[in-house]
């Protein structure tokens, strides 16, 4: 994974999201649509409780808001979400 990569999650509506990886505002992967609860469940499994809590709060602010997650094990999260660099 490229240094400084971030998972971006855009909640399209309350059941569907769009995700991608980016670095310095440049997209590293194609955007992928999936269920909002899938993003939450993967983050919950791979993040500490504190990191997950902060991400989840940011993610649920509103539809159209992009939440970002930067963690050391982003490779594992990207693999489970099927984001290919």
Protein Blocks (a to p, Z undefined) as FASTA:
>chain_A
ZZhiacddddfblmbccddddeehiafbdcddddfklmmmmmmmmpcfklmmmmmmmmmm
pghiacddddfklmmmmmmnopaZZ
